[in-house]
Amino acid sequence: MSQFRVESDSMGEVSVPKKALYGAQTQRALDNFQFSGLVMPKAFIESLALIKQTAAETNAQLGLLDSQRCEAIVAASQAIIDGKHLTEFPVDVFQTGSGTSTNMNANEVIARLAAQLSGLTISANDHVNMSQSSNDVIPTCIHLSAALAISKQLLPALEHLTSLLEQKAVTLQGLVKTGRTHLMDAMPVSMSQVILGWAWQVKQSQQRLTHGLQQLLSLAQGGTAVGTGVNAHEDFSARFCTVLSAKTGVKFAQSQNLFCAIGSQDIAVSVSGELKGCAVSLTKIANDLRWMNSGPLAGLGEIALPELQPGSSIMPGKVNPVIPEAVAMIAAQVIGNDTCITIAGQSSNFELNVMLPVIAYNLLQSIELLSNASVALADKAILGFTVNEHRLKQALSLNPILVTALNPIIGYENAAKIAKKAYEQHRPIIDVAEEETNLDRASLEAILDPYKLTQGGIAK
């Protein structure tokens, strides 16, 4: 028996695998776009099915779609939303720039499933795609899938990281370490100050992404082909957003200008920039952890990260900072994704951006990577690291930069001489200061107290 069936579209007949739920236009895309093996993300496909489901319900409310076909389309779409039939969406990311192939892939799969459920003739174009165009569906799906991923995945992950950092800072109160600028010894800081600095970086990312999320809530749906809304009911867009908001618990609204929403991807570019900023923040934290963990004998050795796996195939006993390394690589990928999205955003020509699939793919990948990285950094690095208090105190006692606290009392030039002498002789700064000034030991201990120096102010 033949493993294929014959399907037809406006261009003629096409052979399609007999068991496939998709039809002729999807098969043409599979034949034409054999570039990467990358397919649209699961979150995107599920959001696309949600759009089809919402559109069917909206069209039924407006009297454009009969109730039986509506129910069948809703049920078929729900199966995809629930994660079923994802293998029926094999179209390559690198396809037609409008994402028409992916839109038609969804239309064909849902139409066939709905027909099987209802026994009715259901058209991919006339029923599933009613009141829609790929040109408003795919931009809407980019916003919808990214908004849901940020609100339900990334923001909670960043909140988890922030909370754990703040908790860790409490457990390390009172511990003081050598500060560093230019990777060189500087004035002391407390471990809590360091970690709360990281926490504030993450919190700022949350704030920026929350603002970006609000921008994503404006949708292109209803603009159809070029923004005019041709072949869509005048009330379709507003009702669509009302139905979608009820389904998701997220308040979506029609874009104030559908021509802008279809003709550009400025919001996606902006949100990607915020994701890049978040990646830079995580890189800073990951690199600080790697430096502080370095050694343990020939490096800084200030902390010990959890030992998760052997670090070398040849050097027994070696353990590496694998989670911070993975996070740094993730950050590099997100930064690269942002460059791709920026370039793709420039391909907004006249009434349509024509790099929509790659924008969607990279945006959702960045959100997923940052979400997973934040949780891993919190649970597998921050939570379990321990502090080498002896190493902190040893470095502090020999740190000539502590002499900075004496500037208001003996002047910068005199303090510099003491610092150089202490460094050359490898002696504690307090010993040299006692020899070179008229200050007694007790006064110097008070002035040069590392913890006190972390509190700022002027020595008296």
C-alpha positions as CSV (number, residue, x, y, z in Angstrom):
1,M,0.0,0.0,0.0
2,S,1.1,3.5,-0.7
3,Q,2.5,5.5,2.3
4,F,1.2,8.7,0.8
5,R,-2.1,10.4,0.0
6,V,-2.7,13.1,-2.6
7,E,-3.7,16.6,-1.3
8,S,-4.4,19.6,-3.3
9,D,-4.1,23.4,-2.9
10,S,-4.4,26.4,-5.2
11,M,-1.2,25.3,-7.0
12,G,-2.2,21.7,-7.6
13,E,-1.7,18.3,-6.2
14,V,1.0,17.2,-3.7
15,S,1.9,13.8,-2.1
16,V,1.6,13.9,1.6
17,P,2.4,11.1,4.1
18,K,-0.8,9.2,4.7
19,K,-0.7,9.4,8.5
20,A,0.2,13.1,8.6
21,L,-2.4,15.5,9.9
22,Y,-1.0,18.4,7.8
23,G,-1.8,19.0,4.2
24,A,-0.5,20.3,0.9
25,Q,0.9,23.7,1.9
26,T,2.8,22.2,4.8
27,Q,4.3,19.6,2.6
28,R,5.4,22.2,0.1
29,A,7.1,24.0,3.0
30,L,8.9,20.8,4.0
31,D,10.0,20.3,0.4
32,N,11.2,23.9,0.0
33,F,12.8,24.7,3.4
34,Q,15.4,22.0,4.3
35,F,17.9,24.2,6.1
36,S,18.4,23.6,9.7
37,G,16.2,20.9,11.2
38,L,15.1,23.6,13.7
39,V,11.3,23.9,14.2
40,M,9.2,26.5,15.9
41,P,9.3,26.2,19.7
42,K,6.6,24.3,21.6
43,A,5.5,27.5,23.3
44,F,4.9,29.2,19.9
45,I,2.9,26.3,18.5
46,E,0.7,26.1,21.6
47,S,0.1,29.9,21.4
48,L,-0.7,29.5,17.7
49,A,-3.3,26.9,18.6
50,L,-4.7,29.2,21.3
51,I,-5.1,32.0,18.6
52,K,-7.0,29.6,16.4
53,Q,-9.2,28.5,19.2
54,T,-9.9,32.1,20.2
55,A,-10.6,33.2,16.7
56,A,-13.1,30.4,16.2
57,E,-15.0,31.4,19.4
58,T,-14.9,35.0,18.3
59,N,-16.2,34.3,14.8
60,A,-19.0,32.2,16.3
61,Q,-20.0,35.0,18.7
62,L,-20.1,37.3,15.6
63,G,-22.3,34.8,13.7
64,L,-19.7,34.1,11.1
65,L,-19.0,30.5,12.1
66,D,-21.6,27.8,12.9
67,S,-21.5,26.4,16.4
68,Q,-20.7,22.8,15.3
69,R,-17.6,23.8,13.4
70,C,-16.6,26.2,16.2
71,E,-16.8,23.4,18.8
72,A,-14.7,21.1,16.6
73,I,-12.0,23.7,16.0
74,V,-12.0,24.6,19.7
75,A,-11.5,20.9,20.6
76,A,-8.8,20.3,18.0
77,S,-7.0,23.4,19.1
78,Q,-7.2,22.4,22.7
79,A,-5.5,19.1,21.9
80,I,-2.5,21.0,20.6
81,I,-2.6,23.5,23.5
82,D,-2.4,20.4,25.7
83,G,0.9,19.4,24.0
84,K,-0.5,16.7,21.7
85,H,0.4,16.4,18.0
86,L,3.5,18.5,18.2
87,T,5.3,16.3,15.7
88,E,2.8,17.5,13.1
89,F,4.6,20.9,13.1
90,P,7.9,20.0,11.3
91,V,8.3,23.2,9.2
92,D,11.8,24.7,9.4
93,V,12.3,28.0,11.3
94,F,14.0,29.3,8.1
95,Q,11.0,29.6,5.9
96,T,8.9,32.3,4.3
97,G,9.5,35.5,6.3
98,S,5.8,36.0,7.2
99,G,5.6,32.6,8.8
100,T,2.8,31.7,6.4
101,S,4.0,28.1,6.2
102,T,3.7,27.7,10.0
103,N,0.3,29.4,10.0
104,M,-1.0,27.1,7.3
105,N,0.6,24.1,9.1
106,A,-1.6,25.0,12.1
107,N,-4.7,25.6,9.9
108,E,-4.3,22.2,8.1
109,V,-3.7,20.2,11.3
110,I,-6.5,21.8,13.2
111,A,-8.9,21.4,10.2
112,R,-8.2,17.7,9.8
113,L,-8.5,17.1,13.5
114,A,-11.7,19.1,13.7
115,A,-13.1,17.2,10.7
116,Q,-12.3,13.9,12.3
117,L,-14.0,14.9,15.6
118,S,-17.1,16.3,13.9
119,G,-17.6,14.5,10.7
120,L,-18.0,17.8,9.0
121,T,-16.1,19.4,6.1
122,I,-13.8,21.9,7.7
123,S,-11.6,24.1,5.6
124,A,-8.1,25.2,6.7
125,N,-8.5,28.6,5.0
126,D,-12.2,29.3,5.1
127,H,-13.0,28.1,8.7
128,V,-9.8,27.7,10.8
129,N,-8.2,30.9,9.3
130,M,-11.5,32.9,9.2
131,S,-11.0,36.6,9.9
132,Q,-7.2,36.1,9.9
133,S,-4.1,36.4,7.8
134,S,-0.6,35.0,8.5
135,N,0.4,38.7,8.6
136,D,-1.5,39.4,11.8
137,V,-1.5,35.8,13.3
138,I,2.3,35.4,13.4
139,P,3.0,38.9,15.0
140,T,0.2,38.2,17.5
141,C,1.7,34.8,18.2
142,I,5.1,36.3,18.9
143,H,3.6,38.7,21.4
144,L,1.4,36.1,23.0
145,S,4.0,33.4,23.4
146,A,6.6,35.8,24.6
147,A,4.2,37.4,27.1
148,L,3.1,34.1,28.5
149,A,6.7,32.8,28.8
150,I,7.9,36.0,30.5
151,S,5.0,36.2,32.9
152,K,4.8,32.5,33.8
153,Q,8.4,31.4,33.4
154,L,11.1,34.1,33.4
155,L,9.8,36.6,36.0
156,P,9.1,33.8,38.5
157,A,12.6,32.4,37.9
158,L,14.2,35.8,38.4
159,E,12.1,36.4,41.5
160,H,13.4,33.0,42.8
161,L,17.0,34.0,42.2
162,T,16.5,37.4,43.9
163,S,14.8,35.9,46.9
164,L,17.6,33.3,47.3
165,L,20.3,35.9,47.0
166,E,18.7,38.1,49.6
167,Q,18.4,35.1,51.9
168,K,22.1,34.2,51.3
169,A,23.1,37.7,52.2
170,V,21.4,37.4,55.6
171,T,23.3,34.2,56.4
172,L,26.7,35.9,55.6
173,Q,26.2,39.1,57.6
174,G,29.4,40.2,59.3
175,L,31.8,38.6,56.9
176,V,34.2,41.1,55.2
177,K,36.3,40.5,52.1
178,T,38.8,42.4,50.1
179,G,37.1,44.6,47.5
180,R,38.5,44.6,44.0
181,T,38.5,47.2,41.2
182,H,40.3,46.5,38.0
183,L,40.8,43.0,39.5
184,M,43.2,44.7,42.0
185,D,42.9,45.0,45.7
186,A,40.6,47.8,46.9
187,M,38.7,48.8,50.0
188,P,36.9,46.1,51.9
189,V,33.2,45.2,51.3
190,S,31.0,42.8,53.2
191,M,29.9,39.5,51.6
192,S,26.3,40.7,52.2
193,Q,26.9,43.9,50.3
194,V,28.3,41.9,47.3
195,I,25.4,39.6,47.2
196,L,22.8,42.3,47.7
197,G,24.4,44.1,44.7
198,W,23.8,41.0,42.6
199,A,20.3,40.8,43.9
200,W,19.6,44.4,42.9
201,Q,20.9,43.7,39.4
202,V,18.4,40.8,39.0
203,K,15.6,43.0,40.5
204,Q,16.3,45.7,38.0
205,S,16.1,43.1,35.2
206,Q,12.7,42.1,36.6
207,Q,11.5,45.7,36.5
208,R,12.7,46.3,33.0
209,L,11.1,43.0,31.7
210,T,7.8,43.8,33.5
211,H,7.7,47.1,31.4
212,G,8.5,45.1,28.3
213,L,5.8,42.6,29.1
214,Q,3.2,45.4,29.1
215,Q,4.2,46.3,25.6
216,L,3.8,42.7,24.4
217,L,0.1,42.8,25.5
218,S,-0.8,44.9,22.5
219,L,-1.7,42.6,19.6
220,A,-1.8,42.8,15.8
221,Q,-4.8,40.5,15.5
222,G,-7.6,42.0,13.4
223,G,-5.3,43.8,11.0
224,T,-5.3,40.8,8.6
225,A,-3.2,41.2,5.5
226,V,-1.9,44.8,5.7
227,G,-3.4,46.4,8.7
228,T,-6.7,47.5,7.2
229,G,-8.7,44.5,8.7
230,V,-10.0,43.4,5.3
231,N,-12.2,40.2,5.5
232,A,-12.5,40.6,9.3
233,H,-15.6,41.8,11.2
234,E,-15.2,45.3,12.5
235,D,-15.7,44.0,16.1
236,F,-13.4,41.0,15.6
237,S,-10.2,42.4,17.1
238,A,-11.7,43.8,20.3
239,R,-13.8,40.6,20.9
240,F,-10.8,38.4,20.2
241,C,-8.7,40.2,22.8
242,T,-11.5,39.9,25.4
243,V,-11.8,36.2,24.8
244,L,-8.1,35.7,24.8
245,S,-7.7,37.6,28.1
246,A,-10.4,35.5,29.7
247,K,-8.6,32.3,28.6
248,T,-5.1,33.4,29.8
249,G,-5.7,35.6,32.7
250,V,-3.5,38.2,31.0
251,K,-5.1,41.4,29.8
252,F,-4.4,41.7,26.1
253,A,-5.7,44.5,23.9
254,Q,-5.7,45.5,20.2
255,S,-2.7,47.5,19.2
256,Q,-3.5,51.2,18.9
257,N,-2.1,51.1,15.4
258,L,-2.4,47.8,13.5
259,F,-0.2,49.1,10.6
260,C,2.6,49.5,13.1
261,A,1.9,46.1,14.7
262,I,2.1,44.3,11.4
263,G,4.7,46.4,9.6
264,S,7.3,46.4,12.4
265,Q,8.7,44.3,15.2
266,D,10.0,47.1,17.3
267,I,8.5,45.8,20.5
268,A,10.1,42.4,20.0
269,V,13.4,44.1,19.4
270,S,13.0,46.2,22.6
271,V,12.1,43.1,24.7
272,S,15.1,41.3,23.3
273,G,17.2,44.2,24.4
274,E,15.9,43.7,28.0
275,L,16.7,40.0,27.8
276,K,20.2,40.9,26.7
277,G,20.5,43.2,29.7
278,C,19.4,40.3,32.0
279,A,22.0,38.1,30.3
280,V,24.7,40.7,31.1
281,S,23.6,40.8,34.7
282,L,23.8,37.0,35.0
283,T,27.2,37.1,33.4
284,K,28.5,39.5,36.1
285,I,27.2,37.2,38.9
286,A,28.6,34.1,37.2
287,N,32.0,35.6,36.7
288,D,32.2,37.0,40.2
289,L,31.4,33.5,41.5
290,R,34.1,31.9,39.3
291,W,36.7,34.4,40.4
292,M,35.9,34.1,44.1
293,N,35.9,30.3,43.8
294,S,39.2,30.2,41.9
295,G,42.0,28.0,43.2
296,P,41.4,26.6,45.7
297,L,45.1,27.1,46.5
298,A,46.5,29.3,43.7
299,G,43.5,31.5,43.2
300,L,41.4,33.7,45.4
301,G,39.8,30.8,47.2
302,E,37.3,33.0,49.0
303,I,34.3,30.7,48.5
304,A,33.8,27.1,47.5
305,L,31.0,26.4,45.1
306,P,29.1,23.1,45.4
307,E,31.0,20.2,43.9
308,L,28.7,18.8,41.3
309,Q,30.9,16.6,39.0
310,P,34.5,15.7,38.3
311,G,36.2,18.5,36.5
312,S,38.9,16.8,34.5
313,S,39.4,13.6,32.5
314,I,43.1,13.6,33.4
315,M,43.5,15.5,36.6
316,P,42.0,13.5,39.6
317,G,40.3,15.6,42.2
318,K,39.8,18.7,40.0
319,V,36.3,20.3,40.3
320,N,35.2,23.2,38.1
321,P,32.5,25.9,38.5
322,V,30.2,24.2,36.0
323,I,27.0,26.1,36.7
324,P,28.5,29.6,36.4
325,E,30.3,28.4,33.2
326,A,27.0,27.2,31.8
327,V,25.2,30.4,32.7
328,A,28.0,32.5,31.0
329,M,27.5,30.4,27.8
330,I,23.7,30.9,28.0
331,A,24.3,34.6,28.4
332,A,26.5,34.6,25.3
333,Q,23.7,32.8,23.3
334,V,21.1,35.3,24.5
335,I,23.3,38.2,23.4
336,G,23.8,36.6,20.0
337,N,20.0,36.0,19.7
338,D,19.5,39.7,20.4
339,T,21.8,40.6,17.5
340,C,19.8,38.3,15.2
341,I,16.5,39.8,16.4
342,T,17.9,43.3,15.9
343,I,18.9,42.5,12.3
344,A,15.5,40.8,11.7
345,G,13.7,43.8,13.0
346,Q,15.3,45.9,10.3
347,S,13.6,43.7,7.7
348,S,10.3,45.5,8.2
349,N,9.5,46.5,4.7
350,F,6.4,48.6,3.9
351,E,3.4,46.7,5.5
352,L,5.1,43.6,6.9
353,N,8.2,42.4,8.6
354,V,9.6,39.5,6.7
355,M,11.8,37.8,9.3
356,L,9.1,36.8,11.8
357,P,9.9,33.1,12.3
358,V,13.5,33.8,13.3
359,I,12.4,36.6,15.7
360,A,10.0,34.2,17.3
361,Y,12.5,31.4,17.6
362,N,15.3,33.5,19.1
363,L,13.0,35.5,21.5
364,L,11.5,32.4,23.0
365,Q,14.8,30.6,23.2
366,S,16.3,33.6,25.1
367,I,13.4,33.6,27.6
368,E,13.7,29.8,28.2
369,L,17.4,29.9,28.6
370,L,17.4,32.8,31.0
371,S,14.6,31.2,33.0
372,N,16.5,27.9,33.4
373,A,19.8,29.6,34.0
374,S,18.3,31.8,36.8
375,V,16.9,28.7,38.6
376,A,20.1,26.7,38.2
377,L,22.3,29.6,39.4
378,A,20.1,30.0,42.5
379,D,19.7,26.3,43.4
380,K,23.1,24.8,42.3
381,A,25.5,27.7,42.9
382,I,24.2,30.4,45.3
383,L,22.4,28.2,47.7
384,G,25.2,25.9,48.5
385,F,28.4,27.9,48.3
386,T,30.5,28.2,51.5
387,V,32.9,31.0,52.6
388,N,36.5,30.5,53.4
389,E,36.7,32.9,56.4
390,H,40.4,32.3,57.0
391,R,41.2,33.3,53.5
392,L,39.2,36.4,53.7
393,K,40.9,37.5,57.0
394,Q,44.3,36.7,55.7
395,A,43.9,38.8,52.6
396,L,42.4,41.7,54.5
397,S,45.2,41.8,57.1
398,L,47.8,42.2,54.3
399,N,45.8,44.6,52.2
400,P,47.7,47.9,52.0
401,I,44.7,49.7,50.5
402,L,43.2,49.8,54.0
403,V,45.5,52.8,54.5
404,T,42.9,54.8,52.6
405,A,41.1,55.2,55.8
406,L,44.0,57.3,57.2
407,N,43.8,59.8,54.3
408,P,41.7,62.4,56.3
409,I,44.2,62.1,59.2
410,I,47.7,61.9,57.7
411,G,47.1,62.9,54.1
412,Y,47.2,61.0,50.9
413,E,51.0,61.2,50.3
414,N,51.9,59.9,53.7
415,A,49.3,57.2,53.5
416,A,50.8,56.1,50.1
417,K,54.2,55.8,51.6
418,I,52.9,53.5,54.3
419,A,51.0,51.4,51.7
420,K,54.1,51.0,49.6
421,K,56.3,50.0,52.6
422,A,53.7,47.5,53.8
423,Y,53.5,46.0,50.3
424,E,57.3,45.8,49.8
425,Q,57.8,44.2,53.2
426,H,54.8,41.9,53.1
427,R,53.6,43.2,56.4
428,P,50.2,44.1,57.8
429,I,49.3,47.7,57.2
430,I,48.5,48.3,60.9
431,D,52.1,47.4,61.9
432,V,53.7,49.8,59.4
433,A,51.2,52.5,60.3
434,E,52.0,52.2,63.9
435,E,55.7,52.8,63.1
436,E,55.1,55.7,60.7
437,T,52.4,57.7,62.5
438,N,51.8,59.1,66.0
439,L,48.6,57.0,66.2
440,D,48.5,54.4,68.9
441,R,47.6,50.7,68.3
442,A,44.1,51.0,69.6
443,S,43.3,54.0,67.5
444,L,44.7,52.3,64.4
445,E,42.7,49.2,65.1
446,A,39.5,51.3,65.3
447,I,40.3,53.3,62.1
448,L,41.4,50.3,60.1
449,D,38.7,47.9,61.2
450,P,37.6,46.2,57.9
451,Y,34.0,45.9,58.9
452,K,33.8,49.5,60.0
453,L,35.3,50.5,56.6
454,T,32.4,48.8,54.8
455,Q,30.0,51.2,56.5
456,G,31.5,54.3,54.8
457,G,32.0,57.7,56.4
458,I,35.2,59.6,57.5
459,A,37.6,58.2,60.0
460,K,38.0,60.3,63.2
